């Protein structure tokens, strides 16, 4: 179904997973990161790339946006910095964009599967993922979170897929995604604003379609979550060149929410959309808890989920 080889990404060692349609590069250190995802049939690079020659790193607990800030990282066990609220870690600071993006992951290759794992620093857990191609040619990442402690552990996981877009790219979501809640914006709104997808208003009050990517000159920047638990877990990007359709799918039983960050030139001169399948809606587990949302792995137990990425053949 696919082959795995060794290569480099900038100045980092990486693994290349490749089949007829996809060429994917993973960096074990730091972050166990999916750094590049290429559609071999069209030559289109889906993931945001930075122009710097050397991969930008931050120490553990560093600032995520001052690192490479590209590709696909795992945000765990939080996105925004906050304090853990429950014993025995009450008051422990949760690092910016979580712990695992800045840590080296252990790795092993067996046949056509890449295995990676990382241990928690401030919390007692092990996060593992297995990466391989499915029978349908999709790239799949199977996650297993193991709580190694004697206490339940409340967490947030979000897949932080920074995806390149073109003007006119269409964002498709399940039909039950009708209402969004804003968490970040450079527009007229504020945190907590509720709006009806996909009909938004810009800073001048003019209506626009949020499901169709506007031009870079818009200089818009907004992140929102769909407020409902999804009945089906997927999000699709359809590019003007429809051969570059990209579908991200996930199981709603363990990853019930979806976030979108639309960056139309409004932040760091990037033009991209971030697709975030996530276990809770909001960027902090303590805030999510106040809205009645908790994802938790019980003591000495496991929590499993997966992400599947499909490109048009």
Secondary structure per residue as TSV (DSSP state, phi and psi in degrees):
chain	resnum	aa	ss	phi	psi
A	1	X	-	360.0	-25.2
A	2	X	-	-172.7	169.0
A	3	X	E	-125.4	155.3
A	4	X	E	-122.2	131.2
A	5	X	E	-135.4	170.3
A	6	X	E	-101.9	143.4
A	7	X	E	-158.7	-160.6
A	8	X	E	-131.4	150.5
A	9	X	E	-125.4	111.6
A	10	X	T	54.8	-122.2
A	11	X	T	-99.8	17.1
A	12	X	E	-110.5	142.8
A	13	X	E	-70.4	143.7
A	14	X	E	-146.9	165.3
A	15	X	E	-107.8	139.7
A	16	X	E	-111.8	119.8
A	17	X	E	-105.2	127.4
A	18	X	E	-143.3	135.9
A	19	X	-	-133.0	-159.9
A	20	X	S	-66.0	-27.4
A	21	X	S	-111.5	-28.1
A	22	X	E	-125.2	140.3
A	23	X	E	-126.2	113.8
A	24	X	E	-119.5	137.1
A	25	X	E	-116.6	126.2
A	26	X	E	-114.4	133.7
A	27	X	E	-105.5	114.3
A	28	X	-	-66.0	-35.6
A	29	X	T	-133.2	116.5
A	30	X	T	-93.4	157.4
A	31	X	T	91.4	-8.0
A	32	X	T	54.1	39.9
A	33	X	E	-86.3	139.6
A	34	X	E	-83.8	104.4
A	35	X	E	-89.7	-29.4
A	36	X	E	-145.4	139.7
A	37	X	E	-139.0	105.3
A	38	X	E	-107.7	131.5
A	39	X	E	-81.7	106.8
A	40	X	T	-67.4	-25.2
A	41	X	T	-77.3	-25.8
A	42	X	T	-118.4	-13.3
A	43	X	T	78.6	12.1
A	44	X	E	-87.1	128.9
A	45	X	E	-90.2	116.4
A	46	X	-	-77.6	-34.3
A	47	X	B	-93.9	144.2
A	48	X	-	-58.3	132.6
A	49	X	-	-117.3	143.4
A	50	X	-	-99.5	148.9
A	51	X	-	-80.3	-16.3
A	52	X	-	-61.1	144.2
A	53	X	S	-70.1	-39.4
A	54	X	S	-107.3	140.5
A	55	X	-	-63.5	127.9
A	56	X	-	-84.7	124.1
A	57	X	-	-116.3	159.6
A	58	X	-	-130.4	149.3
A	59	X	-	-69.5	167.1
A	60	X	T	-54.6	134.2
A	61	X	T	82.2	5.7
A	62	X	-	-78.3	-173.6
A	63	X	-	-93.5	120.2
A	64	X	G	-60.3	-44.4
A	65	X	G	-72.3	-11.1
A	66	X	G	-92.5	-3.4
A	67	X	S	-91.6	-159.0
A	68	X	-	-60.7	-39.8
A	69	X	-	48.0	67.7
A	70	X	-	-158.3	-179.4
A	71	X	S	58.5	-144.4
A	72	X	E	-126.7	112.6
A	73	X	E	-113.7	155.2
A	74	X	E	-90.4	124.2
A	75	X	E	-96.5	110.3
A	76	X	E	-161.2	134.0
A	77	X	E	-96.9	18.9
A	78	X	-	-154.4	173.9
A	79	X	S	-108.0	-65.1
A	80	X	S	-79.3	147.5
A	81	X	-	-61.6	136.6
A	82	X	E	-162.3	179.0
A	83	X	E	-102.7	136.3
A	84	X	-	-69.1	142.6
A	85	X	-	-103.0	-18.1
A	86	X	S	-110.7	156.0
A	87	X	T	-68.6	150.6
A	88	X	T	-92.9	10.0
A	89	X	S	-107.1	20.7
A	90	X	T	-57.3	127.0
A	91	X	T	89.7	-7.7
A	92	X	-	-70.8	133.0
A	93	X	E	-76.1	133.2
A	94	X	E	-93.6	125.6
A	95	X	-	-66.3	155.2
A	96	X	T	-56.6	126.4
A	97	X	T	56.0	23.8
A	98	X	B	86.0	-173.7
A	99	X	S	-95.3	-36.4
A	100	X	G	-81.4	-18.3
A	101	X	G	-68.8	-24.2
A	102	X	G	-101.4	-2.1
A	103	X	S	-98.6	150.1
A	104	X	-	-74.9	136.0
A	105	X	-	-100.9	141.0
A	106	X	E	-71.6	154.2
A	107	X	E	-145.9	156.2
A	108	X	E	-158.4	141.9
A	109	X	E	-112.2	126.4
A	110	X	E	-128.5	113.6
A	111	X	T	56.1	-113.9
A	112	X	T	-108.6	24.8
A	113	X	E	-126.3	136.1
A	114	X	E	-101.0	123.6
A	115	X	E	-106.7	132.5
A	116	X	E	-137.3	149.2
A	117	X	E	-152.4	156.6
A	118	X	E	-149.8	146.6
A	119	X	E	-102.8	145.5
A	120	X	-	-66.6	156.2
A	121	X	S	-102.3	-56.8
A	122	X	S	-93.3	-9.7
A	123	X	S	-134.3	155.6
A	124	X	-	-97.1	84.9
A	125	X	E	-145.0	164.7
A	126	X	E	-127.9	129.0
A	127	X	E	-113.8	125.2
A	128	X	E	-123.6	151.0
A	129	X	E	-145.0	144.1
A	130	X	E	-114.6	131.5
A	131	X	E	-120.3	130.4
A	132	X	E	-163.8	170.0
A	133	X	E	-95.4	139.8
A	134	X	-	-83.5	175.3
A	135	X	T	-60.8	-27.6
A	136	X	T	-86.9	0.7
A	137	X	S	88.5	3.8
A	138	X	-	-79.7	151.6
A	139	X	E	-87.9	124.4
A	140	X	E	-121.5	139.1
A	141	X	E	-120.8	113.8
A	142	X	E	-95.8	124.7
A	143	X	E	-108.1	141.0
A	144	X	E	-132.8	118.4
A	145	X	E	-102.2	121.8
A	146	X	E	-111.1	124.1
A	147	X	E	-85.5	108.7
A	148	X	-	-86.8	2.5
A	149	X	S	-101.7	175.4
A	150	X	S	-94.7	12.2
A	151	X	S	-126.9	146.5
A	152	X	-	-61.5	147.4
A	153	X	E	-127.0	115.3
A	154	X	E	-88.0	134.7
A	155	X	E	-147.4	169.4
A	156	X	E	-125.0	131.8
A	157	X	E	-122.9	135.9
A	158	X	E	-140.2	136.7
A	159	X	E	-84.2	117.2
A	160	X	E	-99.7	80.5
A	161	X	E	-92.7	105.3
A	162	X	E	-88.7	102.7
A	163	X	E	-110.8	131.1
A	164	X	E	-64.2	148.1
A	165	X	-	-137.9	166.1
A	166	X	-	-122.6	154.2
A	167	X	T	-57.3	129.9
A	168	X	T	94.9	-5.1
A	169	X	-	-59.3	135.5
A	170	X	E	-101.2	132.0
A	171	X	E	-101.5	114.3
A	172	X	E	-105.8	138.0
A	173	X	E	-134.6	166.1
A	174	X	-	-58.1	153.6
A	175	X	T	-62.5	-24.5
A	176	X	T	-81.2	-0.1
A	177	X	-	-84.1	93.1
A	178	X	-	-114.3	-28.1
A	179	X	E	-126.9	139.8
A	180	X	E	-120.0	155.9
A	181	X	E	-122.4	128.3
A	182	X	E	-79.8	136.3
A	183	X	E	-120.2	-23.3
A	184	X	E	-146.8	141.5
A	185	X	E	-164.5	148.1
A	186	X	S	-105.4	13.2
A	187	X	S	-97.2	-155.3
A	188	X	S	-80.7	-12.4
A	189	X	-	-84.0	-171.2
A	190	X	-	-149.6	170.8
A	191	X	T	-55.2	133.8
A	192	X	T	91.8	-6.7
A	193	X	-	-64.0	135.0
A	194	X	E	-102.7	133.6
A	195	X	E	-139.3	160.6
A	196	X	E	-96.7	115.6
A	197	X	T	-70.7	140.2
A	198	X	T	-103.2	19.1
A	199	X	E	-97.1	100.9
A	200	X	E	-108.7	170.2
A	201	X	E	-117.3	143.5
A	202	X	-	-85.1	-173.1
A	203	X	T	-66.7	-18.7
A	204	X	T	-95.9	4.5
A	205	X	S	84.8	6.8
A	206	X	-	-83.7	135.5
A	207	X	E	-73.1	148.2
A	208	X	E	-151.4	165.7
A	209	X	E	-92.7	114.3
A	210	X	T	-72.7	-13.5
A	211	X	T	-91.5	5.8
A	212	X	B	-125.8	119.8
A	213	X	-	-66.3	126.1
A	214	X	-	-85.3	179.9
A	215	X	-	-72.7	161.0
A	216	X	G	-60.0	-32.4
A	217	X	G	-67.7	-10.9
A	218	X	G	-61.0	-33.5
A	219	X	-	56.4	35.4
A	220	X	E	-89.0	153.7
A	221	X	E	-153.5	116.1
A	222	X	E	-154.3	137.4
A	223	X	E	-120.2	135.7
A	224	X	E	-147.9	159.0
A	225	X	E	-116.2	147.4
A	226	X	E	-75.4	132.9
A	227	X	S	-77.9	-18.1
A	228	X	S	-90.2	152.3
A	229	X	-	-71.6	131.1
A	230	X	-	-73.4	145.0
A	231	X	S	-82.7	-32.6
A	232	X	S	-130.6	136.6
A	233	X	-	-99.9	97.7
A	234	X	E	-165.4	160.2
A	235	X	E	-149.6	136.6
A	236	X	E	-124.5	138.3
A	237	X	E	-110.2	124.8
A	238	X	E	-113.8	114.2
A	239	X	-	-85.3	161.2
A	240	X	S	-52.2	-39.2
A	241	X	S	-85.9	96.5
A	242	X	G	-63.7	-10.2
A	243	X	G	-68.0	-12.0
A	244	X	G	-101.5	23.7
A	245	X	-	-58.3	139.0
A	246	X	E	-131.5	128.7
A	247	X	E	-120.1	129.6
A	248	X	E	-111.8	122.0
A	249	X	E	-125.7	156.3
A	250	X	E	-162.2	159.3
A	251	X	-	-85.9	123.6
A	252	X	T	-71.6	-15.9
A	253	X	T	-63.9	-33.6
A	254	X	T	-120.3	-16.3
A	255	X	-	-129.2	81.1
A	256	X	-	-88.6	-5.5
A	257	X	E	-122.1	163.7
A	258	X	E	-139.9	129.5
A	259	X	E	-115.0	153.7
A	260	X	E	-134.9	132.6
A	261	X	E	-117.6	112.7
A	262	X	E	-98.5	115.2
A	263	X	E	-116.6	91.8
A	264	X	E	-95.6	58.7
A	265	X	B	81.6	8.1
A	266	X	-	-87.1	-13.5
A	267	X	S	-137.1	127.2
A	268	X	T	55.1	29.4
A	269	X	T	57.2	27.7
A	270	X	-	-100.4	154.2
A	271	X	E	-129.5	94.6
A	272	X	E	-157.6	165.7
A	273	X	E	-122.4	136.8
A	274	X	E	-104.5	121.6
A	275	X	E	-99.2	125.4
A	276	X	E	-128.0	86.9
A	277	X	E	-62.6	138.6
A	278	X	E	-153.1	158.7
A	279	X	S	-85.4	-23.7
A	280	X	S	-139.0	158.6
A	281	X	S	-96.4	120.7
A	282	X	S	119.4	161.8
A	283	X	S	-93.7	2.2
A	284	X	S	-139.6	137.2
A	285	X	H	-64.7	-31.0
A	286	X	H	-70.4	-38.5
A	287	X	H	-68.0	-43.6
A	288	X	H	-57.4	-39.3
A	289	X	H	-61.3	-37.3
A	290	X	H	-67.6	-21.1
A	291	X	T	-98.3	15.1
A	292	X	T	80.1	20.0
A	293	X	-	-117.0	124.3
A	294	X	-	-140.7	128.8
A	295	X	E	-110.8	132.0
A	296	X	E	-144.8	139.2
A	297	X	E	-109.3	125.2
A	298	X	-	-71.6	163.3
A	299	X	T	-55.1	135.1
A	300	X	T	52.6	36.1
A	301	X	-	-128.5	175.5
A	302	X	E	-122.2	157.5
A	303	X	E	-134.6	125.8
A	304	X	E	-122.7	148.4
A	305	X	E	-159.3	177.8
A	306	X	E	-150.5	162.8
A	307	X	E	-127.4	135.3
A	308	X	E	-125.0	129.1
A	309	X	E	-115.6	122.6
A	310	X	E	-121.2	131.8
A	311	X	E	-112.6	154.7
A	312	X	-	-67.5	134.7
A	313	X	-	-83.9	360.0
